[in-house]
């Protein structure tokens, strides 16, 4: 009987577990800072636009008026519109430099190693949070948050952090176990996001905006310190010897999807292109929902900071637990493509229910229905990664990071712009538009399932090099 191919590098836990800890604290700090900045911005604009009616304060009570004919209700819609426009500027300041950072950082990691780019990405977020803490403490102009976010974008931020993390998973695993590690690290990200959603509401009420943002900055700094002690996952013997040039690298990324290469066992480019396109539509819809916090704090839901934290935490934890357990179970009888397809159905239903929800209970129903949705993202990454040789993993995840950045830029801008334009007459319209993008991903994944049903990628991968071969 043919021996089973080795799916993990020897001692892979020495690299995997520290990465999990670092990524958990990074995403906790990142989401916490985002949550605090949006709520602070909302309060500052309300105070600026209507100084005689309300002032910036910190309370566990909602300031929402559900009477749609009242002046207070109309004023709140104006605040929502202005905050949405401010959020668009922040998204542009982050998204434009992130595209260029993705072109450079992720593919370059194939040559110089992964760890340095984790440090750069984490350091940029830490600097942004520090500057925002000072801005809140000294009551600087709220629009200074835009250049602060630009600094973060230039360092790669969370998108490059994600790309490098998945490249590290590819360095230490292959085959079906790589799919599971992708799901596991995605679970860690999700738990970090969940805790990052949970803490701010209580921190704002208990500590105030300044100390809450300082807390997120401190947590981010701890994650950067942790990166310094992580082992490098890509040894010199497995690094690319090709010299890096930005234009050449961009050309290589494009050729990766359109040019045949003998080093690939499966040269069917359609699978890469369809997979990347489906991933783009999913991320466009996911990242386009950046206005969700504004949607929940206004009528008819009127979530206060603590309730908002609890809802977002519950939704994220439910999704991540179901995805981690569900992926492991579904792998026993389903291909990764089918798992991703099931996730896309869940996402479409989630956005439709969320956009049409007339009351709070429908939001919880939507969260339960959409709990499987997140499995699409790691499964598409896994499908593409398992077709790709080890010396091209950085290029692959660099291309994915570029798409992720483009989706982050245009998705968040378009979603927030639609919400700003429709907030007066149909606040759920933006969610329905995002459901349309998810439907396109659903169609592409259906094509991937039907056309690729005769293939099993788990039989095509190469055994991971052992420690004797890589030192």
C-alpha positions in Angstrom: 0.0 0.0 0.0 1.3 3.4 -0.9 2.5 5.4 2.2 0.4 8.4 3.2 1.8 11.7 2.0 3.0 13.9 4.7 0.7 16.9 5.1 2.5 18.9 7.8 6.0 20.1 8.5 7.6 18.5 11.5 7.1 20.7 14.5 4.6 22.8 12.7 2.8 23.7 16.0 5.9 25.8 17.0 5.0 28.1 14.2 1.2 27.7 14.1 0.4 28.4 17.8 2.4 31.6 18.2 0.9 32.9 15.0 -2.6 32.2 16.4 -1.8 34.2 19.6 -0.4 37.1 17.6 -3.3 37.2 15.1 -5.9 37.0 17.9 -4.6 40.1 19.7 -4.0 42.0 16.4 -7.5 41.5 15.2 -8.9 42.2 18.7 -7.1 45.5 18.7 -8.0 46.4 15.1 -11.7 45.7 15.4 -11.8 47.4 18.8 -10.2 50.5 17.4 -12.6 50.6 14.4 -15.6 50.2 16.7 -14.5 53.0 19.0 -13.6 55.4 16.2 -17.0 55.0 14.5 -18.9 55.6 17.7 -16.7 58.6 18.6 -17.1 60.0 15.1 -20.9 59.6 15.3 -21.0 61.5 18.6 -18.6 64.3 17.4 -20.7 64.9 14.3 -23.9 65.0 16.3 -22.4 67.5 18.6 -21.1 69.6 15.7 -24.3 69.6 13.7 -26.8 70.1 16.5 -24.9 71.7 19.5 -28.0 73.0 21.1 -29.8 69.7 21.2 -27.3 67.1 22.3 -23.6 66.9 23.3 -21.0 64.2 23.0 -21.4 62.0 26.0 -20.8 58.4 27.1 -23.8 56.4 28.1 -25.2 53.0 28.0 -28.5 54.4 26.7 -29.5 54.9 23.1 -30.1 58.4 21.9 -32.3 57.1 19.1 -35.8 58.5 18.4 -38.2 56.0 16.8 -40.8 58.6 16.0 -40.2 59.1 12.2 -42.1 62.4 12.1 -40.1 64.1 14.9 -37.3 66.6 14.4 -35.0 64.5 16.5 -35.5 61.6 14.0 -34.8 63.8 11.0 -31.7 65.2 12.7 -30.4 61.7 13.4 -30.7 60.8 9.7 -28.6 63.9 8.8 -26.0 62.8 11.3 -26.0 59.3 9.7 -25.5 60.8 6.3 -22.6 63.0 7.3 -20.9 60.1 9.2 -21.3 57.9 6.2 -19.5 60.4 4.0 -16.7 60.7 6.6 -16.4 56.9 6.6 -16.1 57.0 2.8 -13.0 59.3 3.1 -11.5 57.0 5.7 -12.1 53.9 3.5 -10.4 55.7 0.6 -7.5 56.8 2.7 -7.0 53.2 3.7 -7.9 51.3 0.5 -5.8 53.2 -2.1 -2.4 52.7 -0.4 -3.4 49.1 0.6 -3.5 48.2 -3.1 0.1 49.2 -3.6 1.2 47.6 -0.4 -0.4 44.3 -1.5 1.5 44.4 -4.8 4.8 44.7 -2.9 4.6 43.1 0.5 3.0 39.6 0.0 4.9 38.5 -3.1 8.2 39.9 -1.7 7.7 37.6 1.3 8.5 34.7 -1.1 12.1 36.0 -1.3 12.9 37.6 2.1 10.6 35.7 4.5 7.2 36.3 6.1 7.9 37.7 9.6 9.1 41.2 8.6 5.8 42.0 6.8 3.8 40.9 9.9 5.9 43.5 11.8 5.3 46.2 9.2 1.5 45.6 9.1 1.0 45.4 12.8 3.2 48.4 13.4 1.2 50.6 11.1 -2.1 49.8 12.9 -0.4 50.5 16.2 0.7 53.9 15.0 -2.8 54.7 13.8 -4.3 53.8 17.1 -1.8 55.9 19.0 -2.5 58.9 16.9 -6.3 58.4 17.3 -5.9 58.2 21.0 -4.1 61.5 21.0 -6.7 63.0 18.8 -9.5 62.0 21.1 -7.6 63.1 24.2 -6.8 66.6 22.9 -10.0 67.0 20.9 -8.3 67.3 17.5 -10.3 67.7 14.3 -12.2 64.6 13.5 -11.1 64.7 9.9 -7.5 64.0 11.1 -8.6 60.4 11.3 -8.3 60.3 7.5 -4.5 60.8 7.3 -4.0 58.6 10.3 -5.8 55.8 8.4 -3.6 56.6 5.3 -0.5 55.8 7.4 -2.0 52.4 8.3 -2.9 51.7 4.7 0.7 52.3 3.6 2.0 49.6 5.9 -0.4 46.9 4.6 -2.8 46.8 7.6 -5.0 43.7 8.2 -5.1 42.7 4.5 -1.3 42.0 4.3 -1.4 40.5 7.8 -4.0 38.0 6.5 -2.1 37.3 3.3 1.1 36.6 5.2 -0.7 34.4 7.7 -2.1 32.2 5.0 1.3 32.1 3.3 2.7 30.8 6.6 0.0 28.1 6.7 1.1 27.1 3.2 4.7 26.9 4.3 3.9 24.3 7.0 1.1 22.2 5.5 -0.5 20.8 2.4 -3.4 18.7 1.2 -6.6 18.5 3.2 -4.8 19.4 6.4 -4.0 22.8 4.8 -7.8 23.4 4.4 -8.3 22.7 8.0 -5.5 25.0 9.1 -6.9 27.7 6.9 -10.3 27.2 8.7 -8.5 27.1 12.1 -6.6 30.3 11.6 -9.8 31.9 10.2 -11.5 30.8 13.4 -8.7 32.6 15.4 -9.3 35.8 13.4 -13.0 35.5 14.0 -12.6 35.0 17.8 -10.3 38.1 17.8 -13.0 40.0 15.9 -15.6 38.8 18.3 -13.7 39.9 21.4 -12.9 43.1 19.6 -16.6 43.7 19.2 -17.4 42.7 22.7 -15.0 44.9 24.7 -15.5 48.4 23.2 -19.1 48.9 24.4 -18.2 48.3 28.0 -14.8 50.1 27.7 -16.5 53.2 26.3 -19.0 53.3 29.1 -16.5 52.5 31.9 -13.4 54.3 30.7 -14.4 56.9 28.1 -13.3 57.1 24.5 -9.7 58.2 25.2 -8.8 55.3 27.5 -10.8 52.8 25.4 -8.8 53.7 22.3 -5.6 53.7 24.4 -6.4 50.2 25.5 -6.8 49.0 21.9 -3.4 50.7 21.1 -1.8 48.8 24.0 -3.2 45.4 22.8 -2.0 46.1 19.3 1.5 46.9 20.7 1.5 43.5 22.5 0.8 41.7 19.2 3.7 43.5 17.6 6.0 42.5 20.4 4.7 38.9 20.0 5.7 38.9 16.3 9.3 39.7 17.3 9.5 36.3 19.1 7.8 34.2 16.3 10.0 31.8 14.3 10.3 32.4 10.6 8.3 29.9 8.6 10.1 30.2 5.3 13.8 28.9 5.6 16.4 30.3 3.2 16.5 27.0 1.2 12.9 27.4 0.2 12.9 31.1 -0.7 12.6 32.4 -4.2 15.8 33.5 -5.9 14.1 35.8 -8.3 14.9 39.5 -7.7 12.0 41.6 -6.8 10.8 44.5 -9.0 7.4 46.1 -8.5 6.4 46.2 -12.2 7.9 42.7 -12.9 6.0 41.4 -9.8 2.7 42.8 -10.9 3.3 41.3 -14.3 4.1 37.9 -12.7 0.8 38.1 -10.7 -1.2 38.7 -13.9 0.7 35.9 -15.7 0.0 33.6 -12.8 -3.7 33.5 -13.9 -3.3 33.6 -17.7 -0.1 31.8 -18.6 0.5 28.1 -18.5 3.3 26.9 -16.2 4.9 23.4 -16.2 5.4 23.6 -12.5 1.7 23.3 -11.9 0.2 19.8 -11.9 -3.2 21.2 -12.7 -2.9 23.8 -15.3 -6.6 24.6 -15.7 -6.5 28.4 -15.3 -10.3 28.5 -15.4 -10.3 27.2 -11.9 -8.0 30.0 -10.6 -10.0 32.7 -12.4 -13.5 31.4 -11.4 -12.3 30.9 -7.8 -10.7 34.4 -7.6 -13.8 36.0 -9.2 -16.1 34.3 -6.6 -13.7 35.4 -3.8 -13.9 39.0 -5.1 -17.7 39.1 -5.1 -17.8 37.6 -1.6 -15.3 40.0 -0.2 -17.0 42.9 -2.0 -20.2 42.1 -0.2 -18.5 41.3 3.2 -16.4 44.4 3.3 -19.1 46.5 1.8 -21.2 46.1 4.9 -18.9 48.6 6.9 -22.0 50.7 7.5 -23.6 48.0 9.7 -22.8 49.8 13.0 -24.6 52.9 11.8 -27.5 50.8 10.7 -27.9 49.2 14.1 -27.6 52.3 16.3 -30.4 54.1 14.4 -34.2 53.5 14.3 -35.9 51.0 14.5 -33.2 49.0 16.4 -31.6 51.8 18.4 -28.7 49.7 19.8 -26.7 51.3 22.6 -22.9 50.7 22.8 -23.2 47.6 25.1 -26.1 46.0 23.2 -24.2 46.7 19.9 -21.1 44.9 21.3 -23.2 42.0 22.5 -25.0 41.5 19.2 -21.9 41.7 17.1 -20.0 39.3 19.4 -22.8 36.8 19.4 -23.1 36.9 15.7 -19.4 36.5 15.2 -18.9 33.7 17.7 -21.8 31.7 16.4 -20.4 32.0 12.9 -16.9 31.1 13.8 -17.8 28.1 15.9 -20.2 26.7 13.3 -17.6 27.2 10.6 -14.7 25.6 12.4 -16.8 22.5 13.4 -18.8 22.4 10.2 -15.8 22.5 7.9 -14.1 19.6 9.7 -17.3 17.6 9.4 -18.1 18.6 5.8 -14.5 17.7 4.7 -15.4 14.0 5.5 -17.8 13.9 2.5 -17.7 17.1 0.6 -15.1 18.9 -1.6 -13.9 22.3 -0.5 -15.8 23.8 -3.5 -19.1 22.4 -2.3 -18.5 23.8 1.3 -17.8 27.2 -0.2 -21.0 27.0 -2.3 -23.1 26.2 0.8 -21.5 29.2 2.5 -22.5 31.5 -0.3 -26.2 30.4 0.0 -26.0 31.3 3.7 -24.6 34.7 2.9 -27.3 35.6 0.4 -30.0 34.7 2.9 -28.3 36.7 5.6 -28.1 40.0 3.6 -31.7 39.7 2.4 -33.0 39.1 5.9 -30.9 41.8 7.4 -32.0 44.4 4.8 -35.7 43.6 5.2 -35.7 43.2 9.0 -38.6 45.2 10.5 -37.6 44.6 14.1 -34.7 43.3 16.3 -35.7 39.6 16.3 -35.2 39.4 12.6 -31.6 40.5 13.0 -31.0 37.4 15.3 -32.7 35.2 12.7 -30.5 36.6 10.0 -27.4 36.0 12.1 -28.4 32.4 12.7 -29.2 31.8 9.0 -25.9 33.4 7.9 -23.7 31.6 10.4 -22.3 29.2 7.8 -21.4 32.1 5.4 -17.9 32.7 6.5 -16.7 29.2 5.4 -16.7 30.3 1.8 -13.6 32.5 2.3 -11.1 30.0 3.7 -12.4 27.2 1.4 -11.7 29.2 -1.7 -8.3 30.1 -0.4 -7.7 26.4 0.3 -8.8 25.3 -3.2 -6.4 27.7 -4.9 -3.5 27.2 -2.5 -3.6 23.4 -3.0 -3.2 23.8 -6.7 -0.1 26.1 -6.2 3.5 25.1 -5.6 5.3 26.3 -2.4 7.5 28.8 -4.2 4.3 30.6 -5.6 2.3 30.8 -2.4 3.4 34.4 -1.8 2.4 35.3 -5.3 -1.0 33.6 -5.0 -1.8 35.3 -1.6 -0.4 38.5 -2.9 -2.9 38.4 -5.8 -5.7 37.5 -3.3 -4.6 40.4 -1.1 -4.8 42.8 -4.0 -8.3 41.7 -4.8 -9.1 41.9 -1.1 -7.8 45.5 -1.0 -9.7 46.5 -4.2 -12.9 45.0 -2.6 -12.2 46.8 0.6 -11.8 50.1 -1.2 -14.7 49.9 -3.6 -17.0 47.7 -1.5 -16.8 49.9 1.6 -17.0 53.1 -0.4 -20.0 51.9 -2.5 -21.8 50.3 0.4 -21.4 53.3 2.6 -22.3 55.7 -0.3 -25.5 53.7 -1.0 -26.4 53.7 2.6 -25.8 57.5 2.8 -28.0 58.0 -0.3 -30.9 55.8 0.8 -30.9 56.3 4.6 -33.9 58.7 4.4 -36.3 56.3 2.7 -35.0 52.7 2.8 -32.1 52.0 5.2 -31.9 48.3 4.3 -31.4 49.0 0.5 -27.6 48.7 0.8 -27.9 45.2 2.2 -30.0 44.1 -0.7 -27.4 45.4 -3.1 -24.8 43.4 -1.3 -27.0 40.3 -1.5 -26.9 40.8 -5.3 -23.1 40.6 -5.3 -23.2 37.5 -3.1 -25.6 36.0 -5.7 -22.9 36.4 -8.4 -20.5 34.5 -6.1 -23.1 31.8 -5.7 -23.3 31.3 -9.5 -19.5 31.2 -9.9 -19.1 28.6 -7.1 -21.9 26.6 -8.6 -19.9 26.5 -11.9 -16.8 25.5 -9.9 -18.7 22.6 -8.2 -20.3 21.3 -11.4 -17.2 21.6 -13.7 -14.8 20.3 -11.1 -16.8 17.5 -9.7 -14.5 14.8 -11.2 -11.4 16.2 -9.5 -10.1 15.7 -6.0 -7.3 18.1 -5.2 -6.3 16.2 -2.1 -4.8 13.5 -4.4 -2.7 16.0 -6.4 -0.6 17.7 -3.7 3.0 17.1 -2.9 4.2 16.0 0.5 5.4 18.8 2.7 9.2 18.9 3.0 10.5 17.5 6.3 12.8 19.4 8.6 15.7 17.4 7.2 15.1 18.8 3.8 14.6 22.4 4.7 17.5 23.1 7.0 
